[in-house]
């Protein structure tokens, strides 16, 4: 086995390990803090769904490629490829929809009281859980045809073209009608992310101008938790959009250029896993007060009767 294959395998396993641990820690502390305080915020279902989706993306995208480079051979077969790739596609769609939902919710949350979005705040809060459920149902339905075109690892002498070779499996007819609905979903969600990010940046710029004015009046303003959360969500959405564009660019180049190398699959997979691996640590920083109370509860000595 070439040393480069072992290095690539360990890189993907490390990325998966760090990301899964981060998401598991975030989810565990979040659930513990919610039960101990008996309070929940409207944004909690979105954050929990994003964390679970991140773990699924990491496991079903990173592990197969890591195993491929460590083992260097076909290990899934036709049935395994259909199941794994379907879960990959569903979790990818869930990640896009949930991130867009998080950005839109934050835009509604921090919108000025006189704006039109503020009038929708109460209605949006009531729709959070149904929208999260809709994300699961819609993505499972949109990707239902994908397993039909999935096969095991393509042989080296195969003459089939027009598909996408992901090294351990092969996706036939990738440019057919099966990607129309997923592409429409991606365009709508990424467009929503761009709009929400632009709106949030405008809110942040207005806030900074107001803070500068207060500083000039020798006052000591304190940044609100909503503005701190907005900084984090703008950063999250920005990372997601950058990783999504790089991954899609590599995928399209791999599909259209017949003799493109396997490095495109490596780059596309690595960049697509960056967001689910990084996001839990940004969310932990965002909700650090929750984790301080969680740590205090762990360190509190037991009460003996």
C-alpha positions as MATLAB code, in Angstrom:
seq = 'XXXXXXXXXXXXXXXXXXXXXXXXXXXXXXXXXXXXXXXXXXXXXXXXXXXXXXXXXXXXXXXXXXXXXXXXXXXXXXXXXXXXXXXXXXXXXXXXXXXXXXXXXXXXXXXXXXXXXXXXXXXXXXXXXXXXXXXXXXXXXXXXXXXXXXXXXXXXXXXXXXXXXXXXXXXXXXXXXXXXXXXXXXXXXXXXXXXXXXXXXXXXXXXXXXXXXXXXXXXXXXXXXXXXXXXXXXXXXXXXXXXXXXXXXXXXXXXXXXXXXXXXXXXXXXXXXXXXXXXXXXXXXXXXXXXXXXXXXXXXXXXXX';
ca = [
       0.000    0.000    0.000;
       1.459    3.417   -0.980;
       2.131    5.708    1.995;
      -0.024    8.420    0.392;
      -3.101    6.180    0.601;
      -2.550    5.579    4.308;
      -2.072    9.324    4.866;
      -5.309   10.149    3.027;
      -7.195    7.480    4.943;
      -5.957    8.808    8.272;
      -6.829   12.386    7.264;
     -10.441   11.423    6.564;
     -10.717    9.301    9.708;
      -9.271   12.163   11.784;
     -11.710   14.613   10.221;
     -14.605   12.279   10.955;
     -13.414   11.577   14.505;
     -12.954   15.221   15.466;
     -16.261   16.226   13.879;
     -18.311   13.409   15.412;
     -16.823   14.056   18.866;
     -17.538   17.786   18.571;
     -21.119   17.250   17.442;
     -21.725   14.579   20.096;
     -20.331   16.832   22.836;
     -22.448   19.759   21.656;
     -25.606   17.646   21.452;
     -25.031   15.971   24.830;
     -24.425   19.241   26.667;
     -27.340   20.876   24.893;
     -29.769   18.133   25.898;
     -28.395   18.067   29.450;
     -28.697   21.843   29.813;
     -32.234   21.830   28.396;
     -33.422   19.153   30.823;
     -31.668   20.704   33.821;
     -33.016   24.208   33.183;
     -36.438   23.026   31.895;
     -36.241   25.750   29.247;
     -35.904   25.614   25.494;
     -35.376   28.306   22.911;
     -37.100   28.457   19.520;
     -33.768   27.921   17.763;
     -33.012   24.685   19.674;
     -34.739   22.265   17.212;
     -32.733   23.775   14.340;
     -29.416   23.449   16.189;
     -30.165   19.881   17.272;
     -31.144   18.888   13.728;
     -28.000   20.537   12.331;
     -25.844   18.641   14.835;
     -27.429   15.274   14.039;
     -27.157   15.966   10.312;
     -23.482   16.885   10.686;
     -22.747   13.550   12.349;
     -24.543   11.629    9.573;
     -22.675   13.556    6.859;
     -19.314   12.920    8.513;
     -19.920    9.225    9.069;
     -21.394    8.304    5.674;
     -19.133   10.514    3.538;
     -15.827   10.418    5.376;
     -15.693    6.808    6.564;
     -16.251    5.085    3.164;
     -13.492    7.124    1.519;
     -11.179    6.548    4.476;
     -11.797    2.784    4.309;
     -11.234    2.850    0.541;
      -7.754    4.360    0.891;
      -6.758    2.160    3.815;
      -8.113   -1.037    2.305;
      -7.831   -0.094   -1.403;
     -10.580   -2.227   -2.862;
     -14.295   -2.723   -3.316;
     -15.967   -3.295    0.044;
     -19.599   -2.137   -0.277;
     -21.058   -3.903   -3.315;
     -24.143   -2.749   -5.202;
     -26.530   -2.903   -2.245;
     -24.134   -1.183    0.137;
     -23.446    1.577   -2.380;
     -27.162    2.243   -2.832;
     -27.773    2.555    0.924;
     -24.648    4.580    1.730;
     -25.014    6.971   -1.192;
     -28.711    7.525   -0.487;
     -27.866    8.463    3.107;
     -25.097   10.713    1.805;
     -27.478   12.562   -0.479;
     -30.254   12.879    2.111;
     -27.871   14.149    4.797;
     -26.301   16.580    2.345;
     -29.728   17.978    1.474;
     -30.635   18.169    5.158;
     -27.462   20.109    5.865;
     -28.256   22.632    3.131;
     -31.884   23.078    4.206;
     -31.109   23.289    7.927;
     -28.322   25.834    7.447;
     -30.614   27.952    5.284;
     -33.352   27.654    7.923;
     -30.915   28.725   10.646;
     -29.840   31.790    8.676;
     -33.421   32.784    7.892;
     -34.502   32.328   11.527;
     -31.644   34.503   12.772;
     -32.540   37.186   10.219;
     -36.112   37.234   11.519;
     -34.907   37.213   15.141;
     -32.617   40.256   14.914;
     -34.738   42.267   12.473;
     -35.742   45.726   13.754;
     -39.161   45.983   15.363;
     -40.428   48.305   12.623;
     -39.493   45.973    9.754;
     -41.781   43.563    7.955;
     -39.782   40.527    9.135;
     -40.438   41.409   12.777;
     -44.158   40.973   12.165;
     -43.520   37.368   11.133;
     -41.493   36.528   14.252;
     -44.285   34.900   16.273;
     -45.523   32.914   13.279;
     -42.027   31.684   12.399;
     -41.419   30.490   15.970;
     -44.543   28.317   15.785;
     -43.425   26.831   12.455;
     -39.899   25.813   13.507;
     -40.667   22.190   14.399;
     -42.929   21.558   11.365;
     -40.260   23.052    9.104;
     -37.582   20.796   10.601;
     -39.802   17.766    9.997;
     -40.518   18.969    6.460;
     -36.777   19.088    5.759;
     -36.489   15.363    6.544;
     -39.547   14.312    4.542;
     -38.731   16.500    1.528;
     -35.107   15.397    1.245;
     -35.944   11.716    1.623;
     -38.500   12.085   -1.177;
     -36.272   14.197   -3.451;
     -33.402   11.680   -3.357;
     -35.574    8.548   -3.630;
     -34.505    7.834   -7.239;
     -30.764    8.173   -6.623;
     -30.131    4.542   -5.485;
     -31.478    3.269   -8.813;
     -28.403    4.622  -10.610;
     -25.826    3.566   -8.011;
     -23.585    0.558   -8.596;
     -20.489   -0.885   -7.035;
     -16.950    0.127   -7.874;
     -16.459    0.519  -11.638;
     -13.909   -1.787  -13.246;
     -10.847   -0.232  -14.851;
     -11.809   -1.453  -18.348;
     -15.370   -0.109  -18.202;
     -16.313    2.123  -21.151;
     -19.287    3.771  -19.440;
     -19.131    7.584  -19.427;
     -21.390   10.359  -18.192;
     -21.383    9.226  -14.578;
     -19.528   10.169  -11.434;
     -16.859    7.826  -10.086;
     -16.591    8.296   -6.306;
     -13.842    5.623   -6.163;
     -15.678    3.099   -3.955;
     -18.982    3.381   -5.902;
     -20.171    4.617   -9.282;
     -23.099    6.964   -9.941;
     -24.506    6.384  -13.421;
     -26.454    9.029  -15.369;
     -25.531   11.778  -12.922;
     -26.696   14.495  -15.330;
     -30.131   12.982  -15.981;
     -33.485   13.971  -14.539;
     -32.563   12.613  -11.095;
     -30.706   15.830  -10.192;
     -33.363   18.347  -11.294;
     -35.153   18.554   -7.948;
     -31.943   18.413   -5.848;
     -30.452   21.191   -7.980;
     -33.576   23.329   -7.546;
     -33.428   22.709   -3.783;
     -29.758   23.711   -3.663;
     -30.340   26.894   -5.662;
     -33.235   27.975   -3.442;
     -31.446   27.178   -0.176;
     -28.083   28.682   -1.130;
     -29.889   31.740   -2.477;
     -31.712   32.007    0.844;
     -28.391   31.735    2.683;
     -26.877   34.529    0.604;
     -29.912   36.754    1.237;
     -29.914   36.015    4.978;
     -26.166   36.602    5.236;
     -26.422   39.922    3.405;
     -29.304   41.025    5.609;
     -27.464   39.998    8.780;
     -24.314   41.811    7.661;
     -26.385   44.982    7.183;
     -27.794   44.532   10.704;
     -24.268   44.091   12.085;
     -22.992   47.187   10.274;
     -25.857   49.218   11.709;
     -25.096   47.852   15.169;
     -21.395   48.757   14.888;
     -22.246   52.302   13.865;
     -24.540   52.618   16.873;
     -21.842   51.232   19.185;
     -19.295   53.686   17.763;
     -21.715   56.528   18.439;
     -22.190   55.369   22.034;
     -18.427   55.146   22.485;
     -18.091   58.733   21.305;
     -20.568   59.711   24.035;
     -18.336   58.002   26.658;
     -20.871   55.259   27.327;
     -20.010   51.597   27.766;
     -22.351   49.599   25.538;
     -22.584   45.852   25.903;
     -23.060   43.589   22.926;
     -26.359   41.737   23.127;
     -26.474   37.920   22.906;
     -28.483   38.220   19.666;
     -25.683   40.198   17.986;
     -23.036   37.722   19.215;
     -25.132   34.857   17.836;
     -25.516   36.727   14.547;
     -21.716   36.975   14.182;
     -21.420   33.210   14.611;
     -24.247   32.364   12.202;
     -22.890   34.684    9.498;
     -19.539   32.907    9.870;
     -21.232   29.490    9.730;
     -23.201   30.338    6.608;
     -20.107   31.821    4.959;
     -18.079   28.656    5.631;
     -20.916   26.499    4.303;
     -21.270   28.505    1.070;
     -17.501   28.437    0.402;
     -17.249   24.686    1.045;
     -20.373   24.039   -1.051;
     -19.042   26.009   -4.043;
     -15.643   24.281   -3.960;
     -17.218   20.839   -3.625;
     -19.702   21.462   -6.457;
     -16.965   22.859   -8.692;
     -14.815   19.766   -8.214;
     -17.800   17.466   -8.788;
     -18.842   19.175  -12.032;
     -15.257   19.142  -13.330;
     -15.004   15.441  -12.512;
     -18.246   14.724  -14.406;
     -17.476   16.781  -17.512;
     -13.741   16.045  -17.884;
     -13.290   12.385  -18.784;
      -9.644   11.983  -17.742;
      -9.774   13.997  -14.526;
      -7.885   12.552  -11.590;
      -9.111   11.045   -8.357;
      -7.788   14.061   -6.456;
     -11.023   15.882   -7.350;
     -13.034   13.380   -5.306;
     -10.608   13.831   -2.413;
     -10.843   17.635   -2.527;
     -14.638   17.610   -2.962;
     -15.136   15.227   -0.032;
     -12.655   16.996    2.247;
     -14.206   20.426    1.666;
     -17.747   19.103    2.085;
     -16.726   17.639    5.464;
     -15.128   20.869    6.699;
     -18.439   22.484    7.632;
     -19.852   19.591    9.725;
     -16.471   19.188   11.432;
     -16.009   22.897   12.275;
     -19.584   24.016   12.991;
     -20.026   22.330   16.424;
     -17.018   24.199   17.808;
     -18.375   27.508   16.531;
     -21.741   26.673   18.082;
     -20.049   25.765   21.363;
     -18.389   29.195   21.350;
     -21.747   30.781   20.540;
     -23.529   29.081   23.431;
     -20.628   29.089   25.871;
     -22.897   30.179   28.730;
     -24.852   26.923   28.377;
     -21.665   24.883   28.573;
     -20.415   26.848   31.585;
     -23.598   25.949   33.449;
     -23.301   22.380   32.190;
     -19.728   22.143   33.489;
     -20.773   23.687   36.810;
     -23.464   21.026   37.180;
     -20.916   18.293   36.555;
     -18.513   19.750   39.110;
     -21.182   20.314   41.776;
     -20.756   17.768   44.608;
     -23.665   15.369   45.122;
     -26.169   16.158   47.847;
     -26.414   13.420   50.462;
     -29.632   12.958   52.350;
];
